Amino acid sequence: MPELDKCNRCGKCCFLKGIKEGQCYISDIPCRFLKVLKNGKTKCSIWKKPYRLGIWCGTIDGLKNICIKRIDSEWEYENCLYNEDVTKKLEKDYQESNLKDKVLLKK
């Protein structure tokens, strides 16, 4: 699976995100589908399911967390090999957004 090529299965991206006093944070509460293996690695119990994206993972601080692809997350996690890809994607999305705005302004 190409999505897993860089994944070291640490599970950090599968912990619920919340907001306290206007600040976003990563909680110590795992997604309800995250399983911790004996070797310390983690495994998503629904990873191969086609319906996985968008499914409810849990709620914290009144925020419903849903399952998304790691590359679509704006969070950076310590030692995650996807951080560079996420930064590149965000920069590209921003540039395309700016370009779209400039094109709309010219009309």
N, CA, C and O atoms as a MOPAC input file, in Angstrom:
PM7 MOZYME 1SCF
protein

 N      0.84400 1    -1.18400 1     0.00000 1
 C      0.00000 1     0.00000 1     0.00000 1
 C      0.89200 1     1.25200 1     0.00000 1
 O      1.67100 1     1.43500 1     0.93500 1
 N      0.80100 1     2.11100 1    -1.01300 1
 C      1.67200 1     3.28400 1    -1.07400 1
 C      1.54800 1     4.20700 1     0.13800 1
 O      2.52600 1     4.84100 1     0.53500 1
 N      0.36100 1     4.28600 1     0.72300 1
 C      0.15800 1     5.15900 1     1.87800 1
 C      1.00900 1     4.73500 1     3.07100 1
 O      1.31400 1     5.55600 1     3.93600 1
 N      1.39000 1     3.47200 1     3.12500 1
 C      2.14000 1     2.95500 1     4.26400 1
 C      3.63900 1     2.91500 1     4.02100 1
 O      4.38800 1     2.52800 1     4.91700 1
 N      4.10300 1     3.30500 1     2.83500 1
 C      5.51200 1     3.19800 1     2.49900 1
 C      6.41700 1     3.83200 1     3.54400 1
 O      7.46400 1     3.27100 1     3.86700 1
 N      6.04200 1     4.97700 1     4.07500 1
 C      6.89400 1     5.69500 1     5.01700 1
 C      6.47600 1     5.49600 1     6.47300 1
 O      7.18900 1     5.92500 1     7.38000 1
 N      5.36200 1     4.87000 1     6.70400 1
 C      4.80900 1     4.76800 1     8.05000 1
 C      5.65700 1     3.85100 1     8.93200 1
 O      5.94700 1     2.71200 1     8.56400 1
 N      6.05000 1     4.36300 1    10.10300 1
 C      6.79900 1     3.53700 1    11.05300 1
 C      5.86700 1     2.94400 1    12.11900 1
 O      6.31900 1     2.32800 1    13.08400 1
 N      4.57800 1     3.14200 1    11.92500 1
 C      3.52500 1     2.58100 1    12.77500 1
 C      3.64500 1     2.99500 1    14.23400 1
 O      3.43600 1     2.19100 1    15.14200 1
 N      3.98800 1     4.26800 1    14.44200 1
 C      4.08600 1     4.77300 1    15.81300 1
 C      2.69900 1     5.08500 1    16.38500 1
 O      2.51000 1     5.06200 1    17.60100 1
 N      1.73500 1     5.37600 1    15.51200 1
 C      0.37400 1     5.63700 1    15.95500 1
 C      0.10600 1     7.06500 1    16.40800 1
 O     -1.02200 1     7.38700 1    16.77900 1
 N      1.11900 1     7.92900 1    16.38700 1
 C      0.95200 1     9.29600 1    16.89300 1
 C     -0.15700 1    10.05500 1    16.16900 1
 O     -0.85400 1    10.86600 1    16.77900 1
 N     -0.32300 1     9.79700 1    14.88000 1
 C     -1.34200 1    10.52300 1    14.11600 1
 C     -2.75300 1    10.01600 1    14.42400 1
 O     -3.73400 1    10.60200 1    13.96600 1
 N     -2.86000 1     8.94600 1    15.18800 1
 C     -4.16000 1     8.35700 1    15.49500 1
 C     -4.64100 1     8.67100 1    16.91100 1
 O     -5.51100 1     7.97900 1    17.44100 1
 N     -4.08100 1     9.70500 1    17.51800 1
 C     -4.57600 1    10.15100 1    18.81100 1
 C     -5.48600 1    11.33900 1    18.59700 1
 O     -5.24700 1    12.15800 1    17.71000 1
 N     -6.52900 1    11.43900 1    19.40600 1
 C     -7.53500 1    12.48000 1    19.21800 1
 C     -6.95000 1    13.86600 1    19.43000 1
 O     -6.10500 1    14.08200 1    20.29900 1
 N     -7.42600 1    14.80500 1    18.60800 1
 C     -7.00600 1    16.19500 1    18.70500 1
 C     -8.12700 1    16.99900 1    19.33900 1
 O     -9.30500 1    16.76400 1    19.06800 1
 N     -7.75000 1    17.95500 1    20.19000 1
 C     -8.74600 1    18.76100 1    20.88200 1
 C     -8.35600 1    20.23200 1    20.89500 1
 O     -7.32700 1    20.62300 1    20.34500 1
 N     -9.19500 1    21.03400 1    21.53100 1
 C     -8.92700 1    22.47100 1    21.68100 1
 C     -9.20800 1    22.84700 1    23.12800 1
 O    -10.28400 1    22.56900 1    23.65900 1
 N     -8.23100 1    23.47900 1    23.75300 1
 C     -8.39400 1    24.00600 1    25.11100 1
 C     -7.88600 1    25.43200 1    25.11300 1
 O     -6.78000 1    25.71500 1    24.65200 1
 N     -8.70100 1    26.32100 1    25.63400 1
 C     -8.33300 1    27.73300 1    25.73000 1
 C     -7.82900 1    28.26900 1    24.40000 1
 O     -6.86400 1    29.03200 1    24.35200 1
 N     -8.49400 1    27.86200 1    23.31500 1
 C     -8.16100 1    28.35300 1    21.98900 1
 C     -6.94300 1    27.72100 1    21.34800 1
 O     -6.55400 1    28.12200 1    20.25100 1
 N     -6.33200 1    26.74800 1    21.99600 1
 C     -5.13000 1    26.10000 1    21.46900 1
 C     -5.43800 1    24.64900 1    21.08800 1
 O     -6.06300 1    23.91200 1    21.85100 1
 N     -4.98700 1    24.25600 1    19.89300 1
 C     -5.12600 1    22.86700 1    19.46200 1
 C     -4.05100 1    22.02500 1    20.12700 1
 O     -2.93400 1    22.49200 1    20.35300 1
 N     -4.38900 1    20.79800 1    20.43600 1
 C     -3.41500 1    19.89800 1    21.04300 1
 C     -3.73900 1    18.45700 1    20.68800 1
 O     -4.85700 1    18.13400 1    20.28700 1
 N     -2.74200 1    17.60100 1    20.84300 1
 C     -2.92100 1    16.16800 1    20.64300 1
 C     -3.08800 1    15.54300 1    22.01100 1
 O     -2.23000 1    15.69300 1    22.88100 1
 N     -4.18700 1    14.84700 1    22.20000 1
 C     -4.47500 1    14.24200 1    23.50900 1
 C     -3.69800 1    12.93400 1    23.68600 1
 O     -2.95100 1    12.51500 1    22.80200 1
 N     -3.88700 1    12.31400 1    24.81900 1
 C     -3.30400 1    10.98900 1    25.05800 1
 C     -4.35900 1     9.89800 1    24.88000 1
 O     -4.18600 1     8.77100 1    25.34400 1
 N     -5.45900 1    10.24800 1    24.19900 1
 C     -6.55100 1     9.30600 1    23.95500 1
 C     -6.45700 1     8.80400 1    22.50800 1
 O     -6.58900 1     9.59500 1    21.57400 1
 N     -6.23200 1     7.50300 1    22.31400 1
 C     -6.11400 1     6.98000 1    20.95500 1
 C     -7.47200 1     6.85100 1    20.26900 1
 O     -8.51300 1     6.77400 1    20.92200 1
 N     -7.43500 1     6.83000 1    18.96300 1
 C     -8.62200 1     6.52400 1    18.16500 1
 C     -9.16300 1     5.18000 1    18.62900 1
 O     -8.40500 1     4.30600 1    19.04800 1
 N    -10.45800 1     5.02600 1    18.55300 1
 C    -11.06400 1     3.77800 1    19.02500 1
 C    -10.67100 1     2.56500 1    18.18400 1
 O    -10.90500 1     1.43000 1    18.59900 1
 N    -10.07900 1     2.78600 1    17.01100 1
 C     -9.66700 1     1.68700 1    16.14000 1
 C     -8.17100 1     1.37200 1    16.23100 1
 O     -7.70200 1     0.42900 1    15.59400 1
 N     -7.42500 1     2.14300 1    17.00500 1
 C     -5.97800 1     1.94200 1    17.11500 1
 C     -5.68200 1     0.82200 1    18.10500 1
 O     -6.12900 1     0.84800 1    19.25200 1
 N     -4.94300 1    -0.13200 1    17.65100 1
 C     -4.54800 1    -1.26700 1    18.49500 1
 C     -3.03800 1    -1.21300 1    18.70400 1
 O     -2.28800 1    -1.00300 1    17.75100 1
 N     -2.58800 1    -1.40200 1    19.94500 1
 C     -1.15700 1    -1.43400 1    20.25000 1
 C     -0.72600 1    -2.89300 1    20.28700 1
 O     -1.30100 1    -3.71000 1    21.00700 1
 N      0.29600 1    -3.20300 1    19.49900 1
 C      0.80400 1    -4.57000 1    19.40700 1
 C      1.83900 1    -4.83500 1    20.49900 1
 O      2.32500 1    -3.89800 1    21.13300 1
 N      2.17400 1    -6.08300 1    20.71800 1
 C      3.14100 1    -6.46500 1    21.75800 1
 C      4.51200 1    -5.84100 1    21.53800 1
 O      5.23700 1    -5.58200 1    22.49800 1
 N      4.87800 1    -5.59600 1    20.26500 1
 C      6.19200 1    -5.02400 1    19.96300 1
 C      6.21100 1    -3.49400 1    20.08300 1
 O      7.22200 1    -2.86100 1    19.77700 1
 N      5.10300 1    -2.90500 1    20.52600 1
 C      5.03400 1    -1.45500 1    20.70600 1
 C      4.55200 1    -0.69800 1    19.48600 1
 O      4.21200 1     0.48200 1    19.57900 1
 N      4.51900 1    -1.36300 1    18.34300 1
 C      4.00000 1    -0.73500 1    17.13300 1
 C      2.47500 1    -0.69100 1    17.24000 1
 O      1.88500 1    -1.30700 1    18.12800 1
 N      1.86300 1     0.03100 1    16.34200 1
 C      0.40500 1     0.12000 1    16.36700 1
 C     -0.19000 1    -0.35900 1    15.06100 1
 O      0.50200 1    -0.48200 1    14.05000 1
 N     -1.47500 1    -0.62500 1    15.09800 1
 C     -2.17700 1    -1.08800 1    13.90700 1
 C     -3.60500 1    -0.55700 1    13.94600 1
 O     -4.28900 1    -0.64500 1    14.96600 1
 N     -4.03700 1    -0.01000 1    12.82900 1
 C     -5.42400 1     0.43300 1    12.71200 1
 C     -6.27200 1    -0.78100 1    12.35100 1
 O     -5.98900 1    -1.47200 1    11.37300 1
 N     -7.29700 1    -1.03600 1    13.12800 1
 C     -8.11500 1    -2.22600 1    12.89300 1
 C     -9.04800 1    -2.07900 1    11.69300 1
 O     -9.66200 1    -3.06000 1    11.27400 1
 N     -9.16800 1    -0.86500 1    11.12900 1
 C    -10.03800 1    -0.68000 1     9.95600 1
 C     -9.27500 1    -0.13200 1     8.74800 1
 O     -9.89400 1     0.30300 1     7.77700 1
 N     -7.93300 1    -0.14900 1     8.79600 1
 C     -7.10500 1     0.47500 1     7.76300 1
 C     -7.48100 1     0.04200 1     6.34900 1
 O     -7.54200 1     0.88000 1     5.44900 1
 N     -7.73000 1    -1.22800 1     6.13800 1
 C     -7.99500 1    -1.74400 1     4.79000 1
 C     -9.45500 1    -1.60400 1     4.36100 1
 O     -9.80400 1    -1.96500 1     3.23700 1
 N    -10.29400 1    -1.09500 1     5.22700 1
 C    -11.71800 1    -0.94800 1     4.88800 1
 C    -11.91400 1     0.26300 1     3.97800 1
 O    -11.38600 1     1.33800 1     4.26600 1
 N    -12.65600 1     0.10900 1     2.89700 1
 C    -12.85900 1     1.22900 1     1.97300 1
 C    -13.63000 1     2.39000 1     2.59700 1
 O    -13.49400 1     3.52800 1     2.14700 1
 N    -14.42200 1     2.12700 1     3.60500 1
 C    -15.22800 1     3.17400 1     4.24000 1
 C    -14.46500 1     3.92600 1     5.32900 1
 O    -15.02500 1     4.82300 1     5.96000 1
 N    -13.20900 1     3.58100 1     5.56000 1
 C    -12.43700 1     4.11600 1     6.67700 1
 C    -12.35800 1     5.64000 1     6.69800 1
 O    -12.52800 1     6.24700 1     7.75600 1
 N    -12.10700 1     6.26200 1     5.56600 1
 C    -11.94100 1     7.71600 1     5.53900 1
 C    -13.25000 1     8.40900 1     5.89400 1
 O    -14.30000 1     8.12000 1     5.32000 1
 N    -13.16600 1     9.31100 1     6.83200 1
 C    -14.35300 1    10.05200 1     7.25500 1
 C    -15.11700 1     9.41700 1     8.39800 1
 O    -16.07600 1    10.00500 1     8.89900 1
 N    -14.71400 1     8.22800 1     8.82000 1
 C    -15.43100 1     7.56300 1     9.91000 1
 C    -15.03500 1     8.20500 1    11.25300 1
 O    -13.90400 1     8.65600 1    11.42900 1
 N    -15.97300 1     8.23500 1    12.17300 1
 C    -15.77500 1     8.84400 1    13.48500 1
 C    -14.80900 1     7.99600 1    14.30400 1
 O    -14.99100 1     6.78700 1    14.44400 1
 N    -13.77400 1     8.64900 1    14.84600 1
 C    -12.74700 1     7.95700 1    15.65100 1
 C    -12.93700 1     8.16800 1    17.14300 1
 O    -12.52900 1     7.33700 1    17.95500 1
 N    -13.55900 1     9.28100 1    17.49600 1
 C    -13.74900 1     9.61000 1    18.89800 1
 C    -14.03200 1    11.09900 1    19.04800 1
 O    -13.89600 1    11.86200 1    18.09200 1
 N    -14.42700 1    11.50900 1    20.24900 1
 C    -14.75400 1    12.91000 1    20.51000 1
 C    -14.00000 1    13.37600 1    21.75800 1
 O    -13.92100 1    12.66300 1    22.75900 1
 N    -13.45300 1    14.57700 1    21.67400 1
 C    -12.77100 1    15.18100 1    22.81200 1
 C    -13.02200 1    16.68900 1    22.75800 1
 O    -12.98900 1    17.28600 1    21.68200 1
 N    -13.26600 1    17.28900 1    23.88700 1
 C    -13.55400 1    18.72800 1    23.96500 1
 C    -14.69500 1    19.12600 1    23.02300 1
 O    -14.71800 1    20.24100 1    22.50100 1
 N    -15.62200 1    18.22200 1    22.81500 1
 C    -16.75300 1    18.50600 1    21.93000 1
 C    -16.41500 1    18.41300 1    20.45200 1
 O    -17.28000 1    18.67000 1    19.61400 1
 N    -15.19500 1    18.05700 1    20.10800 1
 C    -14.78200 1    17.93200 1    18.70900 1
 C    -14.83700 1    16.47700 1    18.27900 1
 O    -14.26900 1    15.59900 1    18.92900 1
 N    -15.53100 1    16.23500 1    17.17000 1
 C    -15.54500 1    14.89100 1    16.60500 1
 C    -14.31600 1    14.74400 1    15.73300 1
 O    -14.08500 1    15.55800 1    14.84000 1
 N    -13.53200 1    13.72000 1    15.98200 1
 C    -12.35300 1    13.41400 1    15.17600 1
 C    -12.74400 1    12.36100 1    14.15000 1
 O    -13.43800 1    11.39700 1    14.47400 1
 N    -12.29600 1    12.54800 1    12.90700 1
 C    -12.57600 1    11.57000 1    11.85900 1
 C    -11.26800 1    11.05100 1    11.28800 1
 O    -10.22800 1    11.70100 1    11.39300 1
 N    -11.33100 1     9.88200 1    10.68700 1
 C    -10.16700 1     9.25800 1    10.08100 1
 C     -9.87200 1     9.93300 1     8.74200 1
 O    -10.75300 1    10.06800 1     7.89300 1
 N     -8.61100 1    10.35800 1     8.56800 1
 C     -8.17500 1    10.93200 1     7.29500 1
 C     -6.82500 1    10.33500 1     6.93800 1
 O     -6.16700 1     9.72000 1     7.77700 1
 N     -6.41800 1    10.51800 1     5.69600 1
 C     -5.09400 1    10.06900 1     5.29100 1
 C     -4.05900 1    10.93800 1     5.99200 1
 O     -4.27700 1    12.13600 1     6.16900 1
 N     -2.95200 1    10.35700 1     6.38700 1
 C     -1.88800 1    11.10300 1     7.07700 1
 C     -1.42900 1    12.29300 1     6.24600 1
 O     -1.17600 1    13.36600 1     6.79300 1
 N     -1.32000 1    12.12000 1     4.95600 1
 C     -0.84700 1    13.18900 1     4.07600 1
 C     -1.81500 1    14.37800 1     4.07300 1
 O     -1.41900 1    15.49400 1     3.73500 1
 N     -3.07200 1    14.14900 1     4.44300 1
 C     -4.07000 1    15.22100 1     4.47200 1
 C     -4.13300 1    15.93500 1     5.82000 1
 O     -4.87500 1    16.90500 1     5.97800 1
 N     -3.36100 1    15.45800 1     6.78100 1
 C     -3.33100 1    16.07600 1     8.09900 1
 C     -2.30800 1    17.20700 1     8.11100 1
 O     -1.22700 1    17.06500 1     7.54000 1
 N     -2.62900 1    18.31000 1     8.74200 1
 C     -1.70500 1    19.43500 1     8.83000 1
 C     -0.80100 1    19.33600 1    10.05600 1
 O      0.06800 1    20.18600 1    10.25000 1
 N     -0.98900 1    18.33300 1    10.86800 1
 C     -0.19100 1    18.15600 1    12.07800 1
 C      1.16400 1    17.59200 1    11.71400 1
 O      1.30300 1    16.85600 1    10.73700 1
 N      2.16400 1    17.94400 1    12.50900 1
 C      3.47600 1    17.32700 1    12.38300 1
 C      3.72300 1    16.52200 1    13.65100 1
 O      3.40700 1    16.96100 1    14.75700 1
 N      4.29000 1    15.34400 1    13.46900 1
 C      4.54600 1    14.44400 1    14.58400 1
 C      6.04200 1    14.15800 1    14.64600 1
 O      6.69700 1    13.99500 1    13.61700 1
 N      6.56400 1    14.10000 1    15.84700 1
 C      7.99400 1    13.85100 1    16.03400 1
 C      8.40300 1    12.56000 1    15.32600 1
 O      7.76000 1    11.52300 1    15.48400 1
 N      9.46900 1    12.63800 1    14.55300 1
 C     10.05800 1    11.50400 1    13.82700 1
 C      9.14500 1    10.89400 1    12.76800 1
 O      9.37300 1     9.75700 1    12.35300 1
 N      8.13100 1    11.60600 1    12.32500 1
 C      7.24500 1    11.08300 1    11.28200 1
 C      7.83500 1    11.41200 1     9.91300 1
 O      8.12200 1    12.57000 1     9.60800 1
 N      8.00800 1    10.39100 1     9.10700 1
 C      8.59300 1    10.57900 1     7.77800 1
 C      7.64500 1    11.28100 1     6.81300 1
 O      8.06600 1    11.69400 1     5.73300 1
 N      6.38900 1    11.42200 1     7.17700 1
 C      5.42800 1    12.12700 1     6.32500 1
 C      5.46400 1    13.64500 1     6.51400 1
 O      4.87900 1    14.36900 1     5.70800 1
 N      6.12900 1    14.14300 1     7.54900 1
 C      6.13000 1    15.58300 1     7.81500 1
 C      6.56100 1    16.39000 1     6.59200 1
 O      5.93500 1    17.39900 1     6.26500 1
 N      7.61800 1    15.95700 1     5.92000 1
 C      8.10700 1    16.68400 1     4.74600 1
 C      7.06100 1    16.68400 1     3.63000 1
 O      6.84100 1    17.70900 1     2.98400 1
 N      6.41900 1    15.54000 1     3.40500 1
 C      5.37700 1    15.45300 1     2.37400 1
 C      4.19700 1    16.36500 1     2.70500 1
 O      3.64100 1    17.01500 1     1.82000 1
 N      3.82100 1    16.40900 1     3.98000 1
 C      2.70900 1    17.25300 1     4.41300 1
 C      3.05200 1    18.71900 1     4.18000 1
 O      2.21800 1    19.47900 1     3.68900 1
 N      4.27400 1    19.12300 1     4.52900 1
 C      4.70200 1    20.51100 1     4.32600 1
 C      4.66300 1    20.86400 1     2.84600 1
 O      4.18300 1    21.93600 1     2.48000 1
 N      5.15900 1    19.98300 1     1.99800 1
 C      5.14000 1    20.22700 1     0.55000 1
 C      3.70500 1    20.35400 1     0.03900 1
 O      3.40500 1    21.22500 1    -0.77700 1
 N      2.82800 1    19.48500 1     0.52100 1
 C      1.43000 1    19.52200 1     0.08500 1
 C      0.77300 1    20.82700 1     0.52000 1
 O      0.04800 1    21.44200 1    -0.26200 1
 N      1.01400 1    21.25300 1     1.74600 1
 C      0.44300 1    22.50600 1     2.23700 1
 C      0.95000 1    23.69700 1     1.42900 1
 O      0.18000 1    24.59600 1     1.09100 1
 N      2.24900 1    23.70000 1     1.12200 1
 C      2.81700 1    24.78400 1     0.31300 1
 C      2.20300 1    24.80400 1    -1.07500 1
 O      1.88200 1    25.87300 1    -1.59600 1
 N      2.03500 1    23.63000 1    -1.68300 1
 C      1.42400 1    23.53000 1    -3.01200 1
 C     -0.02800 1    24.01000 1    -2.96900 1
 O     -0.45700 1    24.78900 1    -3.82000 1
 N     -0.78100 1    23.53700 1    -1.97000 1
 C     -2.17700 1    23.95700 1    -1.83100 1
 C     -2.27400 1    25.46800 1    -1.65700 1
 O     -3.16300 1    26.10600 1    -2.22000 1
 N     -1.35600 1    26.04100 1    -0.87400 1
 C     -1.34700 1    27.48100 1    -0.64200 1
 C     -1.04300 1    28.23200 1    -1.93400 1
 O     -1.70600 1    29.21700 1    -2.25900 1
 N     -0.03400 1    27.76100 1    -2.66600 1
 C      0.32800 1    28.40700 1    -3.92600 1
 C     -0.81700 1    28.33300 1    -4.92400 1
 O     -1.11400 1    29.31800 1    -5.60100 1
 N     -1.46300 1    27.17800 1    -5.02400 1
 C     -2.59400 1    27.03100 1    -5.94100 1
 C     -3.74400 1    27.92300 1    -5.50800 1
 O     -4.44500 1    28.48600 1    -6.34900 1
 N     -3.94300 1    28.05500 1    -4.21200 1
 C     -4.99700 1    28.92200 1    -3.69300 1
 C     -4.69500 1    30.37500 1    -4.02900 1
 O     -5.57900 1    31.10700 1    -4.47400 1
 N     -3.44400 1    30.79800 1    -3.81800 1
 C     -3.04300 1    32.16700 1    -4.15800 1
 C     -3.18500 1    32.43200 1    -5.64300 1
 O     -3.65200 1    33.49600 1    -6.04800 1
 N     -2.77800 1    31.45700 1    -6.46100 1
 C     -2.87600 1    31.59700 1    -7.90700 1
 C     -4.33200 1    31.72900 1    -8.31200 1
 O     -4.67300 1    32.56400 1    -9.15000 1
 N     -5.19600 1    30.90700 1    -7.71900 1
 C     -6.62900 1    30.96600 1    -8.03200 1
 C     -7.17900 1    32.34600 1    -7.66400 1
 O     -7.94900 1    32.93300 1    -8.42400 1
 N     -6.78000 1    32.86100 1    -6.49300 1
 C     -7.25900 1    34.17800 1    -6.06500 1
 C     -6.79700 1    35.26900 1    -7.02400 1
 O     -7.56100 1    36.18400 1    -7.33400 1
 N     -5.55200 1    35.18200 1    -7.49900 1
 C     -5.02200 1    36.16700 1    -8.41800 1
 C     -5.76200 1    36.12400 1    -9.75900 1
 O     -6.05200 1    37.16400 1   -10.35000 1
 N     -6.06200 1    34.91700 1   -10.23000 1
 C     -6.78600 1    34.76600 1   -11.48400 1
 C     -8.19000 1    35.34800 1   -11.34100 1
 O     -8.68300 1    36.01800 1   -12.24800 1
 N     -8.83000 1    35.09200 1   -10.20300 1
 C    -10.17800 1    35.62900 1    -9.98200 1
 C    -10.14800 1    37.15600 1    -9.89800 1
 O    -11.07400 1    37.81700 1   -10.36800 1
 N     -9.10300 1    37.71600 1    -9.31000 1
 C     -9.00300 1    39.16200 1    -9.17900 1
 C     -8.81700 1    39.85000 1   -10.53700 1
 O     -9.24900 1    40.98800 1   -10.71500 1
 N     -8.18100 1    39.17200 1   -11.48800 1
 C     -7.92700 1    39.75400 1   -12.79600 1
 C     -9.19500 1    39.83500 1   -13.64100 1
 O     -9.28500 1    40.66500 1   -14.54600 1
 N    -10.15700 1    38.99400 1   -13.35800 1
 C    -11.38800 1    38.95900 1   -14.16400 1
 C    -12.25900 1    40.15100 1   -13.93100 1
 O    -13.32600 1    40.26400 1   -14.53500 1

